[in-house]
Amino acid sequence: MARTVNRSARTGRFVSKAQVRRSPRTTTTEAVGRGTGNTKAVHRSATTGRFVSKATAQRRPSTTIRQEV
């Protein structure tokens, strides 16, 4: 069963739900665990949630995240 975790896009560390409410632009909520089908790596903007290219993710590491979907 998948569960959700909150993570900082800047540091990659896990953060609390309170931190997510305080900093929604630089945090993300992810589904992890069994049943998520995480097989392909993609990059997203932590600000907008939109997919971005690998080059954009490398230019802006503090506001992008790499996910397995």
Backbone atoms as SQL, in Angstrom:
CREATE TABLE atoms (id INTEGER PRIMARY KEY, chain TEXT, resi INTEGER, resn TEXT, atom TEXT, x REAL, y REAL, z REAL);
INSERT INTO atoms VALUES
  (1, 'A', 1, 'MET', 'N', 0.841, -1.183, 0.000),
  (2, 'A', 1, 'MET', 'CA', 0.000, 0.000, 0.000),
  (3, 'A', 1, 'MET', 'C', 0.885, 1.245, 0.000),
  (4, 'A', 2, 'ALA', 'N', 0.576, 2.172, -0.846),
  (5, 'A', 2, 'ALA', 'CA', 1.352, 3.409, -0.943),
  (6, 'A', 2, 'ALA', 'C', 0.976, 4.357, 0.197),
  (7, 'A', 3, 'ARG', 'N', 1.943, 5.151, 0.623),
  (8, 'A', 3, 'ARG', 'CA', 1.679, 6.186, 1.622),
  (9, 'A', 3, 'ARG', 'C', 2.289, 7.478, 1.109),
  (10, 'A', 4, 'THR', 'N', 1.900, 8.589, 1.682),
  (11, 'A', 4, 'THR', 'CA', 2.432, 9.871, 1.229),
  (12, 'A', 4, 'THR', 'C', 3.473, 10.382, 2.214),
  (13, 'A', 5, 'VAL', 'N', 4.479, 11.044, 1.657),
  (14, 'A', 5, 'VAL', 'CA', 5.522, 11.689, 2.455),
  (15, 'A', 5, 'VAL', 'C', 5.711, 13.092, 1.915),
  (16, 'A', 6, 'ASN', 'N', 6.181, 13.979, 2.761),
  (17, 'A', 6, 'ASN', 'CA', 6.437, 15.366, 2.374),
  (18, 'A', 6, 'ASN', 'C', 7.936, 15.573, 2.327),
  (19, 'A', 7, 'ARG', 'N', 8.388, 16.293, 1.302),
  (20, 'A', 7, 'ARG', 'CA', 9.815, 16.465, 1.108),
  (21, 'A', 7, 'ARG', 'C', 10.127, 17.895, 0.678),
  (22, 'A', 8, 'SER', 'N', 11.263, 18.404, 1.124),
  (23, 'A', 8, 'SER', 'CA', 11.736, 19.719, 0.700),
  (24, 'A', 8, 'SER', 'C', 12.390, 19.580, -0.663),
  (25, 'A', 9, 'ALA', 'N', 12.032, 20.437, -1.613),
  (26, 'A', 9, 'ALA', 'CA', 12.660, 20.406, -2.937),
  (27, 'A', 9, 'ALA', 'C', 14.081, 20.952, -2.871),
  (28, 'A', 10, 'ARG', 'N', 14.369, 21.764, -1.895),
  (29, 'A', 10, 'ARG', 'CA', 15.710, 22.346, -1.775),
  (30, 'A', 10, 'ARG', 'C', 16.719, 21.361, -1.215),
  (31, 'A', 11, 'THR', 'N', 16.339, 20.652, -0.154),
  (32, 'A', 11, 'THR', 'CA', 17.297, 19.781, 0.525),
  (33, 'A', 11, 'THR', 'C', 17.067, 18.306, 0.254),
  (34, 'A', 12, 'GLY', 'N', 15.862, 17.931, -0.156),
  (35, 'A', 12, 'GLY', 'CA', 15.534, 16.526, -0.349),
  (36, 'A', 12, 'GLY', 'C', 15.158, 15.827, 0.938),
  (37, 'A', 13, 'ARG', 'N', 15.183, 16.538, 2.050),
  (38, 'A', 13, 'ARG', 'CA', 14.862, 15.944, 3.346),
  (39, 'A', 13, 'ARG', 'C', 13.353, 15.895, 3.564),
  (40, 'A', 14, 'PHE', 'N', 12.939, 14.952, 4.396),
  (41, 'A', 14, 'PHE', 'CA', 11.530, 14.859, 4.765),
  (42, 'A', 14, 'PHE', 'C', 11.168, 16.028, 5.664),
  (43, 'A', 15, 'VAL', 'N', 9.945, 16.549, 5.489),
  (44, 'A', 15, 'VAL', 'CA', 9.470, 17.668, 6.299),
  (45, 'A', 15, 'VAL', 'C', 8.073, 17.349, 6.819),
  (46, 'A', 16, 'SER', 'N', 7.639, 18.097, 7.810),
  (47, 'A', 16, 'SER', 'CA', 6.325, 17.887, 8.414),
  (48, 'A', 16, 'SER', 'C', 5.217, 18.509, 7.559),
  (49, 'A', 17, 'LYS', 'N', 3.976, 18.127, 7.858),
  (50, 'A', 17, 'LYS', 'CA', 2.835, 18.713, 7.157),
  (51, 'A', 17, 'LYS', 'C', 2.744, 20.212, 7.432),
  (52, 'A', 18, 'ALA', 'N', 3.146, 20.619, 8.633),
  (53, 'A', 18, 'ALA', 'CA', 3.132, 22.039, 8.977),
  (54, 'A', 18, 'ALA', 'C', 4.112, 22.807, 8.085),
  (55, 'A', 19, 'GLN', 'N', 5.271, 22.230, 7.817),
  (56, 'A', 19, 'GLN', 'CA', 6.252, 22.873, 6.945),
  (57, 'A', 19, 'GLN', 'C', 5.713, 22.987, 5.521),
  (58, 'A', 20, 'VAL', 'N', 4.984, 21.988, 5.065),
  (59, 'A', 20, 'VAL', 'CA', 4.373, 22.036, 3.728),
  (60, 'A', 20, 'VAL', 'C', 3.390, 23.186, 3.645),
  (61, 'A', 21, 'ARG', 'N', 2.592, 23.386, 4.697),
  (62, 'A', 21, 'ARG', 'CA', 1.637, 24.504, 4.703),
  (63, 'A', 21, 'ARG', 'C', 2.350, 25.851, 4.708),
  (64, 'A', 22, 'ARG', 'N', 3.490, 25.935, 5.415),
  (65, 'A', 22, 'ARG', 'CA', 4.241, 27.194, 5.476),
  (66, 'A', 22, 'ARG', 'C', 4.993, 27.490, 4.178),
  (67, 'A', 23, 'SER', 'N', 5.468, 26.450, 3.494),
  (68, 'A', 23, 'SER', 'CA', 6.305, 26.642, 2.299),
  (69, 'A', 23, 'SER', 'C', 5.816, 25.786, 1.134),
  (70, 'A', 24, 'PRO', 'N', 4.641, 26.045, 0.601),
  (71, 'A', 24, 'PRO', 'CA', 4.110, 25.186, -0.467),
  (72, 'A', 24, 'PRO', 'C', 4.902, 25.277, -1.778),
  (73, 'A', 25, 'ARG', 'N', 5.626, 26.368, -1.991),
  (74, 'A', 25, 'ARG', 'CA', 6.370, 26.526, -3.246),
  (75, 'A', 25, 'ARG', 'C', 7.652, 25.694, -3.290),
  (76, 'A', 26, 'THR', 'N', 8.181, 25.326, -2.141),
  (77, 'A', 26, 'THR', 'CA', 9.450, 24.597, -2.125),
  (78, 'A', 26, 'THR', 'C', 9.335, 23.223, -1.474),
  (79, 'A', 27, 'THR', 'N', 8.109, 22.718, -1.344),
  (80, 'A', 27, 'THR', 'CA', 7.916, 21.374, -0.808),
  (81, 'A', 27, 'THR', 'C', 7.006, 20.591, -1.732),
  (82, 'A', 28, 'THR', 'N', 7.055, 19.274, -1.600),
  (83, 'A', 28, 'THR', 'CA', 6.224, 18.420, -2.425),
  (84, 'A', 28, 'THR', 'C', 5.733, 17.242, -1.599),
  (85, 'A', 29, 'THR', 'N', 4.594, 16.690, -1.989),
  (86, 'A', 29, 'THR', 'CA', 4.056, 15.501, -1.355),
  (87, 'A', 29, 'THR', 'C', 4.120, 14.380, -2.371),
  (88, 'A', 30, 'GLU', 'N', 4.701, 13.251, -1.972),
  (89, 'A', 30, 'GLU', 'CA', 4.927, 12.136, -2.895),
  (90, 'A', 30, 'GLU', 'C', 4.281, 10.866, -2.359),
  (91, 'A', 31, 'ALA', 'N', 3.876, 9.999, -3.272),
  (92, 'A', 31, 'ALA', 'CA', 3.398, 8.669, -2.907),
  (93, 'A', 31, 'ALA', 'C', 4.585, 7.717, -2.990),
  (94, 'A', 32, 'VAL', 'N', 4.805, 6.942, -1.959),
  (95, 'A', 32, 'VAL', 'CA', 5.918, 5.997, -1.928),
  (96, 'A', 32, 'VAL', 'C', 5.417, 4.640, -1.467),
  (97, 'A', 33, 'GLY', 'N', 6.188, 3.619, -1.769),
  (98, 'A', 33, 'GLY', 'CA', 5.866, 2.282, -1.296),
  (99, 'A', 33, 'GLY', 'C', 5.289, 1.402, -2.377),
  (100, 'A', 34, 'ARG', 'N', 4.825, 0.282, -1.960),
  (101, 'A', 34, 'ARG', 'CA', 4.268, -0.720, -2.861),
  (102, 'A', 34, 'ARG', 'C', 3.019, -0.190, -3.561),
  (103, 'A', 35, 'GLY', 'N', 2.892, -0.475, -4.841),
  (104, 'A', 35, 'GLY', 'CA', 1.698, -0.077, -5.577),
  (105, 'A', 35, 'GLY', 'C', 1.791, 1.273, -6.269),
  (106, 'A', 36, 'THR', 'N', 2.966, 1.917, -6.261),
  (107, 'A', 36, 'THR', 'CA', 3.083, 3.223, -6.905),
  (108, 'A', 36, 'THR', 'C', 3.582, 3.125, -8.339),
  (109, 'A', 37, 'GLY', 'N', 4.167, 2.004, -8.744),
  (110, 'A', 37, 'GLY', 'CA', 4.631, 1.824, -10.117),
  (111, 'A', 37, 'GLY', 'C', 5.785, 2.730, -10.487),
  (112, 'A', 38, 'ASN', 'N', 6.663, 3.016, -9.558),
  (113, 'A', 38, 'ASN', 'CA', 7.778, 3.939, -9.788),
  (114, 'A', 38, 'ASN', 'C', 8.857, 3.286, -10.641),
  (115, 'A', 39, 'THR', 'N', 8.800, 3.521, -11.968),
  (116, 'A', 39, 'THR', 'CA', 9.776, 2.899, -12.855),
  (117, 'A', 39, 'THR', 'C', 10.493, 3.892, -13.757),
  (118, 'A', 40, 'LYS', 'N', 9.923, 5.055, -14.003),
  (119, 'A', 40, 'LYS', 'CA', 10.497, 6.034, -14.924),
  (120, 'A', 40, 'LYS', 'C', 10.811, 7.331, -14.185),
  (121, 'A', 41, 'ALA', 'N', 12.005, 7.879, -14.414),
  (122, 'A', 41, 'ALA', 'CA', 12.404, 9.126, -13.751),
  (123, 'A', 41, 'ALA', 'C', 11.918, 10.332, -14.553),
  (124, 'A', 42, 'VAL', 'N', 11.323, 11.300, -13.858),
  (125, 'A', 42, 'VAL', 'CA', 10.880, 12.555, -14.467),
  (126, 'A', 42, 'VAL', 'C', 11.288, 13.703, -13.553),
  (127, 'A', 43, 'HIS', 'N', 11.260, 14.913, -14.081),
  (128, 'A', 43, 'HIS', 'CA', 11.591, 16.108, -13.310),
  (129, 'A', 43, 'HIS', 'C', 10.373, 17.017, -13.303),
  (130, 'A', 44, 'ARG', 'N', 10.105, 17.616, -12.141),
  (131, 'A', 44, 'ARG', 'CA', 8.972, 18.530, -12.001),
  (132, 'A', 44, 'ARG', 'C', 9.403, 19.804, -11.296),
  (133, 'A', 45, 'SER', 'N', 8.688, 20.862, -11.599),
  (134, 'A', 45, 'SER', 'CA', 8.862, 22.109, -10.868),
  (135, 'A', 45, 'SER', 'C', 8.121, 21.973, -9.543),
  (136, 'A', 46, 'ALA', 'N', 8.781, 22.261, -8.427),
  (137, 'A', 46, 'ALA', 'CA', 8.121, 22.207, -7.128),
  (138, 'A', 46, 'ALA', 'C', 7.131, 23.359, -6.975),
  (139, 'A', 47, 'THR', 'N', 7.329, 24.423, -7.730),
  (140, 'A', 47, 'THR', 'CA', 6.453, 25.586, -7.659),
  (141, 'A', 47, 'THR', 'C', 5.127, 25.342, -8.369),
  (142, 'A', 48, 'THR', 'N', 5.195, 24.870, -9.621),
  (143, 'A', 48, 'THR', 'CA', 3.988, 24.714, -10.433),
  (144, 'A', 48, 'THR', 'C', 3.497, 23.280, -10.515),
  (145, 'A', 49, 'GLY', 'N', 4.377, 22.313, -10.285),
  (146, 'A', 49, 'GLY', 'CA', 4.005, 20.912, -10.438),
  (147, 'A', 49, 'GLY', 'C', 4.115, 20.416, -11.863),
  (148, 'A', 50, 'ARG', 'N', 4.501, 21.282, -12.771),
  (149, 'A', 50, 'ARG', 'CA', 4.616, 20.893, -14.178),
  (150, 'A', 50, 'ARG', 'C', 5.904, 20.141, -14.441),
  (151, 'A', 51, 'PHE', 'N', 5.869, 19.307, -15.475),
  (152, 'A', 51, 'PHE', 'CA', 7.072, 18.604, -15.882),
  (153, 'A', 51, 'PHE', 'C', 8.060, 19.596, -16.482),
  (154, 'A', 52, 'VAL', 'N', 9.343, 19.391, -16.216),
  (155, 'A', 52, 'VAL', 'CA', 10.399, 20.223, -16.800),
  (156, 'A', 52, 'VAL', 'C', 11.472, 19.306, -17.370),
  (157, 'A', 53, 'SER', 'N', 12.298, 19.856, -18.235),
  (158, 'A', 53, 'SER', 'CA', 13.360, 19.061, -18.845),
  (159, 'A', 53, 'SER', 'C', 14.482, 18.808, -17.841),
  (160, 'A', 54, 'LYS', 'N', 15.329, 17.849, -18.172),
  (161, 'A', 54, 'LYS', 'CA', 16.473, 17.547, -17.315),
  (162, 'A', 54, 'LYS', 'C', 17.395, 18.761, -17.212),
  (163, 'A', 55, 'ALA', 'N', 17.564, 19.491, -18.331),
  (164, 'A', 55, 'ALA', 'CA', 18.417, 20.684, -18.338),
  (165, 'A', 55, 'ALA', 'C', 17.868, 21.753, -17.387),
  (166, 'A', 56, 'THR', 'N', 16.556, 21.944, -17.382),
  (167, 'A', 56, 'THR', 'CA', 15.940, 22.916, -16.481),
  (168, 'A', 56, 'THR', 'C', 16.138, 22.487, -15.032),
  (169, 'A', 57, 'ALA', 'N', 15.981, 21.202, -14.759),
  (170, 'A', 57, 'ALA', 'CA', 16.172, 20.692, -13.400),
  (171, 'A', 57, 'ALA', 'C', 17.607, 20.911, -12.931),
  (172, 'A', 58, 'GLN', 'N', 18.567, 20.773, -13.833),
  (173, 'A', 58, 'GLN', 'CA', 19.965, 20.990, -13.466),
  (174, 'A', 58, 'GLN', 'C', 20.255, 22.471, -13.228),
  (175, 'A', 59, 'ARG', 'N', 19.589, 23.357, -13.975),
  (176, 'A', 59, 'ARG', 'CA', 19.779, 24.803, -13.791),
  (177, 'A', 59, 'ARG', 'C', 19.124, 25.302, -12.515),
  (178, 'A', 60, 'ARG', 'N', 18.040, 24.667, -12.102),
  (179, 'A', 60, 'ARG', 'CA', 17.263, 25.140, -10.945),
  (180, 'A', 60, 'ARG', 'C', 17.057, 24.020, -9.914),
  (181, 'A', 61, 'PRO', 'N', 18.133, 23.532, -9.326),
  (182, 'A', 61, 'PRO', 'CA', 17.990, 22.395, -8.413),
  (183, 'A', 61, 'PRO', 'C', 17.211, 22.701, -7.136),
  (184, 'A', 62, 'SER', 'N', 17.150, 23.962, -6.727),
  (185, 'A', 62, 'SER', 'CA', 16.457, 24.270, -5.473),
  (186, 'A', 62, 'SER', 'C', 14.938, 24.320, -5.628),
  (187, 'A', 63, 'THR', 'N', 14.437, 24.401, -6.858),
  (188, 'A', 63, 'THR', 'CA', 12.986, 24.470, -7.050),
  (189, 'A', 63, 'THR', 'C', 12.460, 23.371, -7.967),
  (190, 'A', 64, 'THR', 'N', 13.259, 22.334, -8.214),
  (191, 'A', 64, 'THR', 'CA', 12.778, 21.206, -9.000),
  (192, 'A', 64, 'THR', 'C', 13.029, 19.908, -8.233),
  (193, 'A', 65, 'ILE', 'N', 12.237, 18.908, -8.580),
  (194, 'A', 65, 'ILE', 'CA', 12.382, 17.606, -7.949),
  (195, 'A', 65, 'ILE', 'C', 12.469, 16.536, -9.016),
  (196, 'A', 66, 'ARG', 'N', 13.132, 15.433, -8.669),
  (197, 'A', 66, 'ARG', 'CA', 13.198, 14.266, -9.541),
  (198, 'A', 66, 'ARG', 'C', 12.309, 13.207, -8.914),
  (199, 'A', 67, 'GLN', 'N', 11.394, 12.647, -9.710),
  (200, 'A', 67, 'GLN', 'CA', 10.484, 11.634, -9.204),
  (201, 'A', 67, 'GLN', 'C', 10.555, 10.406, -10.075),
  (202, 'A', 68, 'GLU', 'N', 10.214, 9.300, -9.486),
  (203, 'A', 68, 'GLU', 'CA', 10.030, 8.054, -10.248),
  (204, 'A', 68, 'GLU', 'C', 8.526, 7.859, -10.360),
  (205, 'A', 69, 'VAL', 'N', 8.039, 7.775, -11.599),
  (206, 'A', 69, 'VAL', 'CA', 6.590, 7.582, -11.817),
  (207, 'A', 69, 'VAL', 'C', 6.345, 6.346, -12.620);
